[in-house]
Amino acid sequence: MTVLDGVLRPVVDTIEVPTDLLVGGVWRPAASGRRLEVSDPATGTVLASVADADPHDAVAAVDGAAAAAAHWAATSPRERSDLLMRAFALMHERSEELALLISLENGKSLADARAEVGYAAEFFRWYAEEGVRLRGQVGMAPSGANRLLVTYQPVGISVLITPWNFPAAMATRKIAPALAAGCTAVLKPAEETPLTALAVAALLQEAGLPPGVVNVVTTSEPGPVVEAMLSDRRTRMLSFTGSTEVGRLLLRTAADHVLKCAMELGGNAPFVVLADADVEAALEGAMVAKMRNGGQACTAANRFFVAAPVHDAFVEGLVARMSAVRVGPGTDESAQCGPLINAEAVAKVDSLVRDAIAKGARAVLGGQPGEGCFYPPTVLVDVPPDARLLHEEIFGPVAPVVRFEQEEDVLEQVNDTEYGLVSYLYTADLARGLRLSEGIHSGMVGLNRGLVSDPAAPFGGTKQSGLGREGSTEGLLEFMEAQYVATSW
């Protein structure tokens, strides 16, 4: 690869970071010869350039997946499991270099990047284990006339589209179950952070991945490239993580070809602190739920609803903790919060904060953008119900706090959104917490916890936050179809 300014030298001296397309087991340039530059959002430094695919390259990638499909589907679950376990081991062995790569192209702190590598690797281990456990069913028809046999078959060629905010974990969360199920795939990582996905693909090759089982296309024109793959009659599955707006467009395209879809879309996570909650525990959870990856996560706490008796203590504690967060380039070991991904992200966060303040909110911490792509940790109070940031995903280190008086009122406010990915709730009464959790319209609830993500748990949302689940057994079944055989003996 071309390493500019030597910035990537500590990474590429240990792990392979290809910069071309992976098609049919071969790393090759885009047919057009075009390249796409990848930059560090903290400094603007160009890290490398990668192949910039067009629709012809996309079809070639599907060709590669199709050529490998029958052989990979016929491999034993144990063979697929062994490959995933080797990939898991390699990710752990190269974890420090992968974390540095993530921090460079994404901007997140090294602490967050290291946590992501560990989380990402776990998907390889989980599906290495889960892929050999899948069971079918056998039973008698109610009439007694025949037997009912149900087995699970790989759905087929799968298109995997991942976002920039977790470039390793979102890739492995899709690749691992696809491979465990016996599917071949084409991965299209985000154009902002393609290097991590390419490095993961290279590790899979090192682990023994057969040619064509995983193909990778990087592009600055995702619309035409994805359209070419989804309209190919050989494609059978779409797994997408990204914004609800883009997800709606992809669902329309997928509907034209009757593709199976798993969609993990946007969120608007509420963080509720009841009057009986342990405020210190709630503050610790709030920092995890809000500041992980600088707030650039679909699971990030977006709206804080705090009961009046503990409101002031919570705000005081949140301001103290947020003001102590060290902001700086992610590769600086002392930094706890890196930059936002680009200037457009800064502008969006700033517009949401300005809108809230114009409508009566007060910034008790932060509230103004920093230099470059940095935005400081910000806490807003007295946020009015019509503030945009209570209804839109912030995707930045901004915590709007709303005081509430009655438990019944807060449940209505929590559910007053088109999104339903995750919610957080703090209370000292477990029965009360479970009762309220059942009334919250979201796919996941963190009850006295600020972190819900786990490879063994079904990750996904309700309403406009998506379709299907990733992780757990459900994530494996997304890449499979049930086949029923009627027979007698």
ZAROTOR-418299 format. One record per residue (C-alpha): residue in one letter; z, x, y. Coordinates in steps of 0.5 Angstrom, whole numbers, padded with zeros to 4 digits, always signed. Layout:
BEGIN
aZXY;...
REM end
This chain:
BEGIN
m+0000+0000+0000;t-0001+0002+0007;v+0006+0003+0010;l+0006+0003+0018;d+0011+0008+0021;g+0015+0009+0015;v+0019+0003+0016;l+0018+0001+0008;r+0019+0008+0005;p+0026+0007+0003;v+0024+0001-0001;v+0017+0003-0004;d+0020+0009-0006;t+0024+0005-0011;i+0020-0001-0012;e+0013-0003-0012;v+0011-0007-0006;p+0003-0009-0007;t-0001-0012-0001;d-0007-0015-0005;l-0008-0021-0009;l-0006-0022-0016;v-0011-0025-0020;g-0012-0026-0027;g-0007-0020-0028;v-0011-0015-0023;w-0009-0013-0016;r-0015-0014-0011;p-0017-0015-0004;a-0019-0022-0001;a-0026-0023-0002;s-0027-0023+0005;g-0024-0017+0006;r-0019-0020+0011;r-0012-0017+0012;l-0006-0021+0015;e+0000-0017+0018;v+0007-0018+0017;s+0012-0016+0022;d+0020-0015+0023;p+0022-0021+0027;a+0028-0017+0030;t+0024-0011+0033;g+0016-0014+0032;t+0015-0008+0028;v+0009-0009+0024;l+0011-0007+0017;a+0005-0008+0013;s-0002-0012+0012;v-0003-0016+0006;a-0010-0019+0003;d-0012-0026+0007;a-0014-0030+0002;d-0019-0036+0003;p-0021-0042-0001;h-0026-0038-0006;d-0020-0033-0008;a-0016-0039-0009;v-0021-0042-0014;a-0021-0035-0017;a-0013-0035-0018;v-0014-0042-0021;d-0019-0039-0026;g-0014-0033-0028;a-0008-0039-0029;a-0013-0043-0033;a-0016-0037-0037;a-0008-0035-0039;a-0006-0042-0040;a-0007-0044-0048;h-0004-0037-0050;w+0002-0037-0046;a+0003-0045-0048;a+0003-0042-0055;t+0008-0037-0054;s+0015-0038-0057;p+0021-0040-0053;r+0024-0034-0055;e+0019-0030-0052;r+0018-0033-0046;s+0026-0032-0045;d+0026-0025-0047;l+0021-0024-0041;l+0025-0028-0036;m+0031-0024-0038;r+0028-0017-0037;a+0026-0020-0030;f+0033-0021-0029;a+0035-0014-0031;l+0030-0011-0026;m+0032-0015-0020;h+0039-0013-0021;e+0037-0006-0022;r+0033-0006-0016;s+0037-0011-0012;e+0039-0006-0006;e+0031-0005-0005;l+0029-0012-0005;a+0035-0014+0000;l+0032-0009+0005;l+0025-0012+0004;i+0028-0019+0005;s+0032-0016+0011;l+0026-0013+0014;e+0021-0018+0014;n+0025-0024+0014;g+0030-0022+0019;k+0037-0024+0016;s+0043-0020+0015;l+0043-0015+0009;a+0049-0019+0007;d+0045-0025+0007;a+0039-0022+0003;r+0044-0019-0002;a+0047-0025-0004;e+0040-0028-0004;v+0037-0023-0009;g+0043-0024-0013;y+0042-0032-0013;a+0034-0031-0014;a+0036-0027-0020;e+0040-0032-0023;f+0034-0037-0024;f+0031-0032-0029;r+0037-0031-0033;w+0039-0039-0033;y+0032-0041-0035;a+0031-0035-0040;e+0037-0039-0043;e+0035-0046-0042;g+0028-0045-0044;v+0031-0044-0051;r+0035-0050-0051;l+0030-0056-0050;r+0031-0061-0055;g+0026-0067-0057;q+0028-0074-0060;v+0027-0077-0066;g+0029-0084-0068;m+0027-0091-0071;a+0023-0096-0068;p+0027-0102-0067;s+0023-0106-0071;g+0024-0101-0077;a+0016-0100-0078;n+0016-0093-0076;r+0019-0087-0073;l+0019-0085-0066;l+0018-0077-0064;v+0019-0075-0057;t+0017-0067-0056;y+0016-0064-0049;q+0009-0060-0047;p+0008-0056-0041;v+0005-0060-0036;g-0001-0055-0034;i-0003-0050-0029;s+0002-0051-0023;v+0001-0049-0016;l+0008-0046-0013;i+0009-0046-0005;t+0015-0043-0002;p+0018-0042+0005;w+0020-0036+0009;n+0027-0037+0009;f+0029-0035+0002;p+0023-0031+0000;a+0026-0029-0007;a+0030-0035-0009;m+0025-0040-0007;a+0020-0036-0011;t+0024-0035-0017;r+0027-0042-0017;k+0020-0044-0018;i+0017-0039-0023;a+0023-0039-0028;p+0022-0046-0030;a+0015-0046-0030;l+0014-0040-0034;a+0020-0042-0039;a+0016-0049-0040;g+0010-0045-0042;c+0006-0046-0035;t+0002-0042-0032;a+0002-0042-0024;v-0001-0040-0018;l+0004-0038-0012;k+0003-0038-0005;p+0008-0035-0001;a+0009-0036+0007;e+0005-0032+0011;e+0011-0029+0015;t+0015-0027+0009;p+0009-0025+0003;l+0012-0018+0001;t+0018-0020-0003;a+0014-0025-0007;l+0009-0020-0008;a+0015-0015-0010;v+0018-0020-0015;a+0011-0021-0018;a+0010-0014-0019;l+0017-0014-0023;l+0015-0019-0027;q+0009-0015-0029;e+0013-0009-0031;a+0018-0014-0035;g+0011-0015-0039;l+0008-0021-0036;p+0001-0023-0039;p-0005-0023-0034;g-0006-0029-0031;v+0001-0032-0032;v+0003-0032-0025;n-0002-0031-0020;v-0001-0030-0012;v-0005-0031-0006;t-0003-0029+0001;t-0006-0033+0007;s-0006-0034+0014;e-0010-0041+0012;p-0005-0045+0008;g-0009-0051+0009;p-0016-0050+0006;v-0013-0045+0001;v-0008-0050-0002;e-0013-0056-0002;a-0018-0052-0006;m-0013-0051-0011;l-0010-0058-0011;s-0017-0061-0012;d-0019-0056-0018;r-0019-0061-0024;r-0015-0056-0028;t-0009-0056-0023;r-0004-0061-0026;m+0003-0059-0022;l+0005-0058-0015;s+0012-0055-0013;f+0013-0055-0006;t+0019-0053-0001;g+0018-0053+0006;s+0018-0058+0012;t+0018-0066+0011;e+0011-0066+0015;v+0007-0061+0011;g+0010-0065+0005;r+0007-0071+0007;l+0000-0068+0008;l+0001-0065+0001;l+0003-0071-0002;r-0003-0075+0000;t-0008-0069-0003;a-0004-0069-0009;a-0004-0077-0010;d-0012-0076-0009;h-0012-0072-0016;v-0006-0075-0019;l-0002-0069-0019;k+0006-0069-0022;c+0010-0067-0015;a+0016-0063-0014;m+0018-0063-0007;e+0024-0060-0003;l+0023-0062+0004;g+0027-0062+0010;g+0035-0064+0011;n+0040-0066+0017;a+0046-0065+0013;p+0052-0068+0016;f+0059-0064+0016;v+0065-0069+0016;v+0072-0067+0017;l+0077-0072+0016;a+0084-0073+0019;d+0088-0071+0013;a+0083-0064+0012;d+0086-0057+0011;v+0083-0055+0018;e+0083-0048+0016;a+0079-0049+0010;a+0074-0054+0013;l+0073-0048+0018;e+0071-0043+0013;g+0067-0048+0009;a+0063-0049+0016;m+0062-0042+0017;v+0058-0042+0010;a+0055-0048+0011;k+0052-0047+0018;m+0051-0039+0019;r+0048-0038+0012;n+0042-0034+0014;g+0043-0036+0021;g+0043-0043+0020;q+0035-0042+0018;a+0037-0046+0011;c+0035-0053+0009;t+0042-0054+0007;a+0045-0052+0013;a+0050-0056+0017;n+0046-0060+0022;r+0051-0065+0025;f+0059-0064+0025;f+0063-0070+0025;v+0070-0069+0026;a+0076-0074+0026;a+0080-0075+0033;p+0087-0072+0031;v+0084-0065+0028;h+0078-0065+0033;d+0080-0060+0038;a+0083-0055+0033;f+0077-0055+0029;v+0073-0054+0035;e+0078-0048+0038;g+0077-0045+0031;l+0070-0046+0030;v+0069-0043+0037;a+0073-0037+0035;r+0070-0036+0029;m+0063-0036+0032;s+0064-0032+0038;a+0066-0026+0033;v+0060-0026+0029;r+0056-0020+0030;v+0049-0021+0032;g+0043-0016+0031;p+0037-0013+0027;g+0039-0016+0020;t+0038-0008+0017;d+0044-0006+0021;e+0050-0006+0016;s+0054-0009+0022;a+0050-0015+0023;q+0052-0022+0021;c+0047-0026+0024;g+0040-0023+0025;p+0034-0026+0029;l+0030-0033+0028;i+0024-0032+0024;n+0019-0032+0031;a+0019-0034+0038;e+0017-0041+0036;a+0023-0042+0032;v+0027-0040+0038;a+0023-0044+0043;k+0025-0050+0038;v+0032-0049+0038;d+0033-0048+0045;s+0029-0054+0047;l+0034-0058+0042;v+0040-0055+0046;r+0037-0056+0053;d+0036-0064+0051;a+0043-0065+0048;i+0046-0061+0055;a+0041-0066+0059;k+0044-0072+0056;g+0051-0070+0057;a+0053-0065+0051;r+0057-0059+0053;a+0056-0052+0051;v+0063-0049+0050;l+0060-0042+0047;g+0053-0040+0047;g+0047-0044+0049;q+0042-0039+0052;p+0037-0036+0048;g+0038-0028+0047;e+0032-0023+0048;g+0026-0023+0043;c+0027-0027+0037;f+0035-0028+0038;y+0039-0034+0039;p+0047-0033+0040;p+0052-0037+0036;t+0053-0044+0040;v+0058-0049+0039;l+0056-0056+0043;v+0062-0062+0044;d+0061-0069+0047;v+0054-0069+0044;p+0051-0076+0045;p+0048-0080+0039;d+0041-0080+0042;a+0041-0072+0043;r+0035-0070+0039;l+0039-0065+0035;l+0043-0070+0031;h+0036-0073+0029;e+0032-0067+0028;e+0033-0060+0023;i+0036-0055+0028;f+0034-0049+0024;g+0039-0044+0028;p+0046-0042+0029;v+0048-0048+0033;a+0053-0053+0031;p+0054-0060+0035;v+0060-0063+0034;v+0062-0070+0035;r+0069-0074+0035;f+0070-0080+0031;e+0075-0085+0031;q+0074-0089+0024;e+0072-0087+0017;e+0068-0093+0017;d+0064-0091+0023;v+0063-0084+0021;l+0059-0086+0014;e+0054-0090+0018;q+0053-0085+0023;v+0052-0080+0017;n+0047-0084+0014;d+0043-0086+0020;t+0038-0081+0018;e+0031-0081+0014;y+0034-0075+0011;g+0038-0074+0005;l+0039-0067+0002;v+0046-0065+0002;s+0052-0067+0006;y+0059-0064+0007;l+0066-0067+0007;y+0073-0064+0007;t+0079-0068+0006;a+0086-0067+0002;d+0085-0073-0002;l+0080-0072-0008;a+0080-0080-0009;r+0078-0081-0002;g+0073-0076-0002;l+0070-0078-0008;r+0069-0085-0006;l+0066-0083+0001;s+0061-0078-0003;e+0059-0084-0007;g+0057-0088+0000;i+0053-0082+0003;h+0046-0082+0002;s+0044-0075+0000;g+0042-0072-0007;m+0048-0067-0006;v+0055-0067-0003;g+0059-0061-0002;l+0066-0064-0003;n+0071-0059+0000;r+0066-0053-0001;g+0061-0050+0004;l+0056-0048-0001;v+0052-0053-0006;s+0047-0048-0009;d+0047-0046-0016;p+0042-0045-0021;a+0046-0049-0026;a+0046-0055-0022;p+0040-0060-0020;f+0038-0058-0013;g+0034-0064-0009;g+0035-0070-0004;t+0034-0077-0003;k+0029-0081+0002;q+0025-0076+0006;s+0028-0070+0003;g+0024-0070-0003;l+0022-0072-0010;g+0025-0069-0016;r+0030-0063-0017;e+0030-0056-0018;g+0035-0052-0022;s+0039-0054-0028;t+0035-0058-0034;e+0032-0062-0029;g+0028-0057-0026;l+0025-0055-0033;l+0023-0062-0034;e+0019-0062-0028;f+0014-0057-0031;m+0014-0061-0037;e+0011-0068-0040;a+0014-0072-0045;q+0009-0073-0051;y+0011-0079-0056;v+0008-0079-0063;a+0009-0085-0067;t+0009-0084-0075;s+0012-0086-0081;w+0015-0083-0087;
REM end
